[in-house]
Amino acid sequence: MGKIVILFWSFLLGQVVGYIGGALNSGSYNFIETTIVSLIAAVLIMIIGEVALPKKKKEVAR
């Protein structure tokens, strides 16, 4: 469920940044390109989150 939330917010915030960035640069807003870039960024963030966090070691009962 957490990964779906990350994808949703990445999509939403990516669209906002893409729209504002296009307006500030006097460029055009492209929905498809902005969607692809924001979702790729979300996947990279999820991968970094999985790799960067140390795994908890299981304690062996003695």
Secondary structure, DSSP 8 states (H G I E B T S, - for coil): -HHHHHHHHHHHHHHHHHHHHHHHTT----HHHHHHHHHHHHHHHHHHHHHHS---------
